[in-house]
Structure formats: C-alpha cells, structure tokens
Amino acid sequence: MTSHTPTAPLVSVIIPVGDRQTPLAELFAEYRRGLELLRAPYELIFVMDGPQPAYESALNQLATHDVPVTLVSLSRRFGEATALMIGFEHAAGGVIVSLPAYLQIEGGEIEKLVSALGSSDIAVGYREPRAGGWLEAMRRAAFHWLLQFVTRLQFRDLGCNARAFKRKILDEIHLYGDQDRFLPVLAERHGFRVAEVAVRQAKDNLSPWSYTPRSYMRGFLDIFTVFFLVRFTKRPLRFFGMVGLATLSIGLLELLYLVFDRVAFHSPLADRPALLLASLFIVLGVQIFALGLLGELIIFTHGGGSKDYQVDRVIHYPAGSSDRASEGGAPPYDRHDSRVASL
C-alpha cells in the first residue's frame, strides 16, 4: 500500500454529493483503487450539497487514517458548482481532481486524466465507448451541437464530471449555479490548454438517468449564459451594440417609409399604429446601444485587474549568455508549472 503524507497532499480529489449517488462503500473502493495507481499522495474532500446525515454517517465509518478525508456539509442545496468551489477552498493539492458521487467512469481511468496534465491545464474525460439508447444519443448530440453553435467550441462529453486540472484553473475561474459542466468552455475562454481524454464508462453508469423538463430548460438557458460569458464578457458593446443598431435600423426604416408615404401619397400620419411602433423601435434601439456603452465603461473602469490569457512559458537569457553558450556555459532557462512533473 502506498504511504500517504496527510499534511501535504499533492492531489486533491473533490467529490460533490448531490441527489445521484452510488453506495459509498463501492464508490470509495473504486476511486481508491484508481488513485493508488498515481503513486502520489492524495486527499479526499466530500462536499455535501445540503444536509445528508446518512451519507455522513457512512463516510465516518469508512474513513481511514492512511487516507486524509475532509467532510464539508452545506446548510442547504447550492448546486454542484458551488460545492466544487467550496471543496477547492479546503484543497491543499497542486492538482485537483473532480469526481461525481456516482460511478461514471472506472476508477483506473483517473490516472489517464492526471497524466494528461503534463501537456494541458485541464483534462476532461469523455466516455468511450458510450452506452445508451438512441434517445439518449440524440439528446447528447443536440446538446453538444447547440453548445458548439453558440460558443464555437467542440466537446464530446461535457456531461462527464470526471476531470483533472491544475490549481490555477479555479484560482482564476469562479463557478456558480450550474456552471460546473461548462468549466472546460470557460477555461478555454481564459486561454488555458484543454485536453479531452477517452475513459471507460462504469457499468453502473449504463442505466439512464431521468431528466425533467425543468432540467432541459435550465440547461438551455445555461448554454446561452455561457455564450455571453465566453464571447462578450470583455466586449459587451459588440452584443448590445449589434442588437441596438438592428432595432434602431428597423425603427428608422419604418419611419422613413411613413415620411415617404406622407410626402408622396399625402397619407395621414395621425392615428397610425406604425408611427408609434417606429418610435418605439428607435427609442428601444438607443437604450440597448447605451446599455452596451455603459457596460464598456464599467469594464474599462473596474476590469483592469482581470485577464483572459495565460502565459505558457517565460525564457530568461542571462547577460552574455550567447558568449557563454559558445564556450559551453550555462544555457538559457525557462520557467513553467512543474507541479505535475512528479506524477
């Protein structure tokens, strides 16, 4: 058995616990089997999304001294994204692994996700081959097509919650609501390197999970929330300006037609609903455009500290390095994130 250092874990595993659960003993054994393959110290952080005394009691019985386990219980339901961020606040590792409270993938596939961090900042698992009926396949295809259409980013399986990422991801991206599934999209927008890793689907994940119409509606709205966050967070005038100019143009064209109709054909303008509608479009277009300008002013004034880029490496050339290099001296060196190198 691998010895663990409880004071300084290298890999922090965050498991948000919601409605969907696998029996804890089975989940604990499967994840532990995969984490032991890392040959690196790790810690487990269970975040209860709302009071769950039965689960907490079972976890107290399974906790062992050679694996650090942290239990965080929230006062009520806040969503998996909030649970993930709270778990991150209690994580001590440089590498974060997020896993669902039910078996989506086989435990041995965790090593693939962590190993992929050698060339990326976040590794996203996609279940391959994917089991399920034709209706489930159509639902997944429609979701990912719509996501690609509005964000211009292509992913295979954002419904898979098994992911590994470097600590700096959540240092710069704050999740809320149901944005946890869109973490790879937000990471891509911030300039992080995203990799998709094929993982084997767990046998217990083969049974379909029923989704309510409310879940579909929330997912549809979440996609367009991410669409705005990805493409217009730093450029609100491009969105509101486009909509405002289109609305203003419709109002002006209609007004020009009414003026032409009045001059050329002597049609009366009084009591014409078209005149009121044209005025409404003009006023509404100006207001929407002004809203975009206001957003630009707010970002210019208060958004100077945020950034949407990442530096891959910085190479330092010591003074006179070219002369020393020709004589066999010290070469230039680069600085990069090496926290995953030991894995």
N, C-alpha and C positions, 0 to 999 in steps of 0.2 A: 504493500500500500504506500502511495506517495505521501511523504510527510508534508504538512502544511504549516505555514507561518501565520498564525492568526492576527498578528499585529500589522502586517504589511502585505495584504493580498495583492497579487498582480492582476488577476481577472475578477471583476465584479459581475455577478450574474443577478440580474433584476427580473423578478417574476411577479407581474401584477396579477392579482387573484380577483376575478370577477364572477360572473354567473356561470360561465362554462368551465368545468373543472374535470380533471382526471383524478381518481383516488390518489391521495397524497403519497402513500407508500410506493405505489407503482411509478408515479411521476418522479419522486425523489431518487429511486433506484435507477431509472433510465437516464436521467440527467447526470447523476453522479458517475455512471458508467462512462458517459461521453466526456465529462470534464476530466476524469482521471487520465484520459488519453493525451491531454495537453501537456502533462508532466510539468505543470506550473502551479503555484499556489493560487487558490481561488476562494471566494466567499459567496454565499447565497443570501440574497435580500428578497424576502417575500413582502409585498405591499398589499394589504387587504383593502380593496376598494369598497369600503363600507364594513360595518361590524360583521364578523364571521366567527363566532366563538367556537363552533365545531371544528373549523379548519385550524384555528389557532391551537386548540387542544391537541389535535392530531400532530401538528407541527412540533409542539413541545415534546411529544413522545418520541419523535423521530430525530430530533436534533442531537448531534453527537459532538464530542469535544474536539475531534480532529478536523472538522469542517466548520469554519465560522458561519453562523446563521444569524441573520438580523430579521426581526419581525417588526413591520410598521403597519399599524392599523389606523385607517382613516375614520373620522366620525360619521361620514355618510358617503354615498356614491359621488365621485367626481369625474370618472372616466379613466380609461387606461393611459391616456396621455399624461394626465396629472399624476397618476400613480407612478408612471415611469420617471417623471421629473423628481418626485419626492424620493423615490428609490435612488436616483442619481445623487441626490444631496447626501445620502448616507453611504455612498460607494467610495471606496478608497483606492480602487484599482485604476491603472492607466488604460486598461482595456475593459470595455463594458459589453456584456452580452445580455440581450433581452430575449426572454423565452416566455411563451404563454403558459398559463396554469393548466393547460391540457396538452396532450401529446399531438403535436402537428408533424414533427419530424422525428426520426430515430435519433437517440442520444449520441451515437457515434458520429453523426454528421456535424456536431458542434465544432469539432476540430477543423473541418473544412472552412467554416466561417472565420474562425480566428486566424487560421493560416493565410487567408486571403487578405488580411490587413497588412501584409508585407508590401503590397503594391497598391493599396487603396486605403481610404479613410473610413469607409463603411462597407460592410459586406452584407448583402441582402440575400436570404435564401429563397429559392423558388422550387416547389415540389415537382420532381421529375423522376419517373413518370407520374402523372397526376390522375388519380382515380376519381370517379364520379360519373353521374349520368349526363345525358345530352342537355337537360335543362340547366344543370349546374355549369356545364361548359359554356352554354350561351350566356348565362349571367356574368361569368368571369370575362368572356370576350367583350361583351357590351361595356362593362365597367372599364376595362383597360383601353378599349378603343376611345371611349369618351375622355378618359384621362389623357391619352396621347393627343387627342384633337385639341383640347383646351390648354395643355401645357407644353406640347411638342416634345415630350419625353416618353420613351417607351420602356415599360417594365413588364415582366412576365407574371409576377405573382405578389402583388402588394398585400394580399390577404395573409401571407405568411409572416408571422410575428417573430420568427427566429432570425435574429440579426446580431452582428458584432460590429462594434465601431470604437474608434479611438475617443478618448475622453474629451478632446477638444470639440467634438461634434455638439454635445449637449452644453458645453461651455458657451457656445455661440448661438445655438438654436433653442429657443424656449417653446415648448409644446403646450398646448391647452386643448380642452374639448376632446375631439376625436381625431386629432391630427397625428397620432402616433403612426397610423398606417401610411401617412404621407411623408414620413421622416426622410426617406431616400429622395423624394422630389425636392423637399426644402434643402437638403444637403447639397444636391446638385445645383440648386439656385445660388447657394452660398459659395460655390466653387470647390467643394470637396470632391474627391475622387470616389465614385460609387461603383461597386462591383457586384454582379449577380452570380450566385453560386448555386449550382444544382445540388439538391439534397433529397434524400429518400423520404417519402411520406410515411408517417407512422401508421400502423394498421388500425389503431383506434380512431384515426382521423378520416377513415373511409366513410363512416356514416354521415349523411347530410345533416347540416345544422339549419334549422328553420329560421328564416328572416321575415320579420313583419313588414307590412307596407311602410310603417314609420321609419324602419331602418333604411329602406331603399330611398325614401325621401331625404333623410338626413345625409346619406352617402352622396346623393345627387347634389345637394347644397354644399357639402364639404368639398366636392371637386371644384366647384366654381369659387369657393373661398380660397382654395389653394391656387387656382388660376390667377386670381387677383394678386395674391401674395407673391407668386413666382414672377409675374410679368410686369406688375405695376406698382409694387411697394415703393420703389425709389423714383417712379415716374408716373404719378397719379394724373398729371395733365394729359398724358397720352391716352388714357382711358376716358376720363371725364371730358377732355377736350374733344375727342372724337365723337362721343355721344352728344355733347353740347353743340358742336358745329353741325352735326347731322340734323338735330332738332331745329336749330336756328335756320338752317337752309330750307327745310320744309316750310317753316313759317314765312320766310321771305319770299319763296317762290309762290306760295299761295297768295300772299299779299300783292305781289306784282301782277298776278293774274287778275285779281279783283280790281286793281287800279286800271289795267288794260281794258278789262270788261266795262269799267265805268266810263273811260275816255272814249273808247271806240264804239261801244254799243249803247252808251247812256243808261246802263243798268243801275238801278238804285242800290246804294250800299246799306241803307237803313234796314234794320231787322233781318240782316243776313247772318245766319249762324257761321258761315265760312269766315267772315271777318273776325268774329270773336275767337274762332279756332286758330286762325293765323296769328292773332295777337298772343294767344296762349302759348303757341309753339315758340314764338320769338322770345317771350319772357322766360319760358322754361329753359330754352337753349342757353340764354345768357346766364341764368342761375347755375346750370350744370357746369358751364365753362368756368364760371367764377369759383365754383367748388373745387375744380381741379387746380386753379391758381392758388387757392388757399392751402390746399394740400402741399403744393410745391414750396410755398413759403414756410410751412411748418417743418418740412423735411430739411430745407436749407438752414433753418434756424436751429433745430434741435437734433438733426440726424447726422451731425458731423462725426460723432464717435463710432457710428456703426459702419460695417464694411461687408461687402458681398463678394470678396475674393479671398483666395488662400495662396500663400507663398509656398511653392513646392520645395525649394532649397535656396540657400544663400552660400555662395562660394567666396571665400576670403583669399586674396592673393597677398601674402606678406610682402613688405617692401623689398625690392631687389630679388623677388622670387625667380624671375626669369634667369638671372645670372647664376643663382644658387642651383636652379634646376639643371642648367647646362653643366654644372660642376658636380651634379649628384646630390644637391642639397635637398632641403625639405620641400615637398610639392605643395601646391595649394590644397586647402581642405574645405570641406563643405559641412554645413550644419543642417541636420534634419531630425525628424522624430524617430528615435531608436527604441522606444519603449516596447515594441513588439518584436524586436530582433531576437530576444532571448527565447521566444516561443518557436 
